[in-house]
Amino acid sequence: TYMLAFLGREATRQVTAVMPSSVSAPPKMPSRLRGDSTFSDSADRQASSIVQPRQQAPAPSSETFVSVSRRVRIPDSIRVARCRRLPEYGPSVVFFSGGSAIRELSRALKNYTHNSVHLITPFDSGGSSAEIRRCYDMLSVGDLRNRLLALSDESALGNPEVIRLFSHRLDKAHTGVAQSELVDLLAGRHGLASAVSMPQRSIFLSHLRWFANRMPSDFDLRGASIGNLIITGCFLEHDRDIVTAIYLIHKL
């Protein structure tokens, strides 16, 4: 290797000596081939660039990324007005809650959308709901009644009277007064019952009689919601099917 490097160096000197000044000298041999440690670094880098293979450019990616942004104003007055005018085409909304937790929100929301779904826990253990669960071994209907009233159409003819009837509670202090009030309701003499137009009044009183005829003797009527009693009677009348009871009350 040293001999070849020496011969190559001597040949390069002789050729350079006889070459005219107008002809550039050939490139010097890389130091790693000729064994000359005094060879310049620039020549080494030049030789290195000649020897090393050329790197290939990375292949273009087949994925395309697009970013889209939009600036909105909340609330959007145009969309709000559109939903107010056509609530049947309003947005779809799902609620997980109890009966009274979002009652006022539900009453306001029904004016902007008829596409809301309400998942309500039927395990209320207070008031007449607890008494109904104890005596009839059924789901709590208090929260269901509350949400049905909140979502009802208050502008429809006859509905305000039905809402008042369903929202009424019997006397909370005296059992005798509560029982007497229930008797007046069953007979249609109570002002809230007589205010409901036919045939709704007849249907509601029929459900209420189903409840009264099957009411245990120890049932505590104090503070009982008339709406809860009517829904319970409808539940008992239709083979203890709560889905049918909710559907019928909703239609009425």
C-alpha positions as CSV (number, residue, x, y, z in Angstrom):
1,T,0.0,0.0,0.0
2,Y,2.8,2.4,0.9
3,M,4.6,1.5,-2.4
4,L,1.6,2.2,-4.5
5,A,1.0,5.5,-2.7
6,F,4.6,6.5,-3.2
7,L,4.5,5.7,-6.9
8,G,1.2,7.5,-7.3
9,R,2.6,10.6,-5.6
10,E,5.8,10.6,-7.7
11,A,3.7,10.2,-10.9
12,T,1.5,13.1,-9.9
13,R,4.6,15.4,-9.3
14,Q,6.0,14.5,-12.7
15,V,2.8,15.1,-14.5
16,T,2.3,18.4,-12.7
17,A,5.8,19.5,-13.7
18,V,5.2,19.0,-17.4
19,M,1.7,20.4,-17.5
20,P,1.2,23.9,-18.8
21,S,-0.1,26.5,-16.4
22,S,-3.4,26.8,-18.3
23,V,-4.4,23.2,-17.5
24,S,-5.5,22.5,-14.0
25,A,-3.9,19.7,-12.1
26,P,-5.9,16.6,-11.5
27,P,-7.4,16.1,-8.0
28,K,-5.1,14.8,-5.4
29,M,-5.5,11.3,-4.1
30,P,-7.5,11.0,-0.8
31,S,-5.3,10.7,2.2
32,R,-6.7,7.3,3.2
33,L,-5.5,5.9,-0.1
34,R,-2.1,7.6,-0.3
35,G,-1.2,7.5,3.4
36,D,-0.3,11.2,3.5
37,S,-1.3,12.8,6.8
38,T,-0.5,16.3,5.5
39,F,-3.3,16.2,2.9
40,S,-5.8,19.0,3.4
41,D,-9.2,18.5,5.1
42,S,-11.0,20.0,2.2
43,A,-9.6,17.3,-0.1
44,D,-10.7,14.7,2.5
45,R,-14.2,16.0,2.5
46,Q,-14.2,16.1,-1.3
47,A,-13.1,12.5,-1.5
48,S,-15.6,11.5,1.1
49,S,-18.4,13.1,-0.9
50,I,-17.3,11.1,-3.9
51,V,-17.1,7.8,-2.2
52,Q,-20.3,7.9,-0.1
53,P,-23.5,6.8,-1.8
54,R,-26.0,9.5,-2.5
55,Q,-29.0,9.5,-0.1
56,Q,-32.4,9.1,-1.6
57,A,-35.1,11.7,-0.9
58,P,-38.0,10.4,1.3
59,A,-41.0,9.2,-0.5
60,P,-43.9,11.6,-0.4
61,S,-46.7,10.7,2.2
62,S,-50.0,9.5,0.8
63,E,-52.0,11.1,3.7
64,T,-53.4,14.6,3.3
65,F,-54.2,16.7,6.4
66,V,-56.7,19.5,6.1
67,S,-57.5,21.9,8.9
68,V,-60.8,23.8,8.8
69,S,-61.7,26.5,11.3
70,R,-64.9,28.4,11.8
71,R,-65.8,31.5,13.9
72,V,-69.2,31.4,15.5
73,R,-71.1,33.7,17.7
74,I,-73.0,32.2,20.7
75,P,-75.9,32.4,20.9
76,D,-76.5,32.4,17.2
77,S,-79.5,34.7,16.9
78,I,-80.5,33.2,13.5
79,R,-80.5,29.6,14.6
80,V,-82.3,30.5,17.9
81,A,-85.0,32.2,15.9
82,R,-85.3,29.3,13.5
83,C,-85.7,26.8,16.4
84,R,-88.2,29.1,18.1
85,R,-90.3,29.1,14.9
86,L,-89.9,25.4,14.1
87,P,-89.1,23.5,17.3
88,E,-89.9,20.2,15.7
89,Y,-86.6,20.7,13.7
90,G,-84.7,21.7,16.8
91,P,-81.5,20.1,18.0
92,S,-81.4,16.6,19.6
93,V,-80.5,16.8,23.3
94,V,-80.2,14.0,25.9
95,F,-80.7,14.6,29.6
96,F,-79.7,12.4,32.5
97,S,-81.4,13.7,35.6
98,G,-84.1,13.4,38.2
99,G,-87.5,14.8,37.9
100,S,-87.2,18.3,39.4
101,A,-83.5,18.9,38.7
102,I,-84.0,20.6,35.3
103,R,-87.8,21.2,35.4
104,E,-87.5,24.9,34.6
105,L,-84.9,24.2,31.9
106,S,-87.2,21.6,30.3
107,R,-90.1,24.1,30.3
108,A,-88.0,26.6,28.5
109,L,-86.3,24.1,26.1
110,K,-89.6,22.7,24.8
111,N,-90.1,26.1,23.0
112,Y,-86.9,25.5,20.9
113,T,-86.8,21.8,20.3
114,H,-89.2,18.8,20.3
115,N,-86.3,16.4,20.0
116,S,-85.1,16.0,23.6
117,V,-84.7,12.7,25.3
118,H,-85.0,12.5,29.1
119,L,-83.5,9.5,31.0
120,I,-84.9,9.8,34.5
121,T,-84.0,7.7,37.6
122,P,-87.2,6.1,38.9
123,F,-86.0,5.6,42.5
124,D,-87.4,8.6,44.3
125,S,-87.9,7.7,47.9
126,G,-89.7,10.8,49.2
127,G,-93.3,12.0,49.6
128,S,-96.2,10.0,48.0
129,S,-93.7,8.3,45.6
130,A,-92.2,6.4,48.5
131,E,-95.7,5.4,49.7
132,I,-96.7,4.2,46.3
133,R,-93.5,2.2,46.0
134,R,-94.1,0.6,49.3
135,C,-97.7,-0.4,48.7
136,Y,-97.6,-1.3,45.0
137,D,-94.1,-2.6,44.4
138,M,-93.5,-0.3,41.4
139,L,-91.2,2.3,40.1
140,S,-91.4,5.8,41.4
141,V,-93.7,7.9,39.3
142,G,-93.1,11.3,40.9
143,D,-90.1,12.3,38.8
144,L,-91.9,10.9,35.6
145,R,-95.0,13.1,36.4
146,N,-92.8,16.1,37.0
147,R,-91.0,15.8,33.7
148,L,-94.2,15.1,31.8
149,L,-95.7,18.3,33.1
150,A,-92.6,20.3,32.3
151,L,-92.7,19.1,28.7
152,S,-96.4,19.4,28.1
153,D,-97.8,22.0,25.7
154,E,-99.1,24.7,28.0
155,S,-100.6,26.6,25.1
156,A,-102.9,23.7,24.0
157,L,-106.6,24.1,24.8
158,G,-107.4,22.4,28.1
159,N,-103.8,21.6,29.1
160,P,-103.4,24.3,31.8
161,E,-106.3,22.8,33.7
162,V,-104.8,19.3,33.4
163,I,-101.4,20.6,34.6
164,R,-103.0,22.2,37.7
165,L,-104.9,18.9,38.5
166,F,-101.7,16.8,38.2
167,S,-99.7,19.3,40.2
168,H,-102.2,19.4,43.1
169,R,-101.4,17.7,46.4
170,L,-103.8,16.6,49.1
171,D,-103.8,18.1,52.6
172,K,-100.4,17.5,54.2
173,A,-101.5,17.9,57.9
174,H,-104.7,15.9,58.4
175,T,-105.5,12.4,57.0
176,G,-109.2,13.0,57.3
177,V,-109.1,16.2,55.2
178,A,-107.0,14.4,52.5
179,Q,-109.4,11.5,52.3
180,S,-112.4,13.9,52.0
181,E,-110.7,15.8,49.2
182,L,-110.0,12.5,47.4
183,V,-113.7,11.6,47.6
184,D,-114.6,15.0,46.1
185,L,-112.2,14.4,43.2
186,L,-113.6,10.9,42.5
187,A,-117.1,12.3,42.4
188,G,-116.1,15.2,40.1
189,R,-117.2,17.8,42.7
190,H,-113.7,19.2,43.2
191,G,-113.0,22.4,41.4
192,L,-109.8,21.1,39.8
193,A,-111.6,18.1,38.4
194,S,-114.6,20.0,37.1
195,A,-112.3,22.5,35.4
196,V,-110.9,19.7,33.1
197,S,-112.9,19.3,29.9
198,M,-114.4,16.1,28.7
199,P,-113.4,13.5,27.7
200,Q,-110.1,14.0,29.5
201,R,-111.8,14.4,32.9
202,S,-113.6,11.1,32.5
203,I,-110.4,9.3,31.6
204,F,-108.4,10.8,34.5
205,L,-111.1,10.0,37.0
206,S,-111.3,6.4,35.7
207,H,-107.6,6.0,36.4
208,L,-108.0,7.6,39.8
209,R,-110.8,5.2,40.7
210,W,-108.6,2.2,39.8
211,F,-106.1,3.5,42.3
212,A,-108.7,4.2,45.0
213,N,-110.4,0.8,44.7
214,R,-107.0,-0.9,45.2
215,M,-105.6,1.4,47.8
216,P,-104.4,-0.4,51.0
217,S,-106.2,0.7,54.2
218,D,-102.9,1.9,55.7
219,F,-102.0,4.1,52.7
220,D,-101.0,7.6,53.8
221,L,-102.8,10.2,51.6
222,R,-101.3,13.2,53.4
223,G,-99.5,15.3,50.8
224,A,-100.1,12.8,48.0
225,S,-99.8,14.2,44.4
226,I,-103.0,13.7,42.4
227,G,-100.9,13.2,39.3
228,N,-99.0,10.4,41.0
229,L,-102.3,8.7,42.0
230,I,-103.7,9.0,38.4
231,I,-100.5,7.5,36.9
232,T,-100.5,4.7,39.4
233,G,-104.1,3.9,38.6
234,C,-103.3,3.9,34.9
235,F,-100.3,1.6,35.6
236,L,-102.6,-0.9,37.6
237,E,-105.3,-0.7,34.9
238,H,-103.0,-1.7,32.1
239,D,-101.4,-4.8,33.7
240,R,-98.7,-3.0,35.6
241,D,-97.1,-1.7,32.4
242,I,-95.4,1.6,33.1
243,V,-94.5,2.2,29.5
244,T,-98.2,2.1,28.5
245,A,-99.1,4.3,31.4
246,I,-96.6,6.9,30.4
247,Y,-97.7,6.8,26.8
248,L,-101.4,7.3,27.6
249,I,-100.8,10.1,30.1
250,H,-98.5,11.8,27.6
251,K,-101.1,11.7,24.9
252,L,-103.7,13.1,27.3
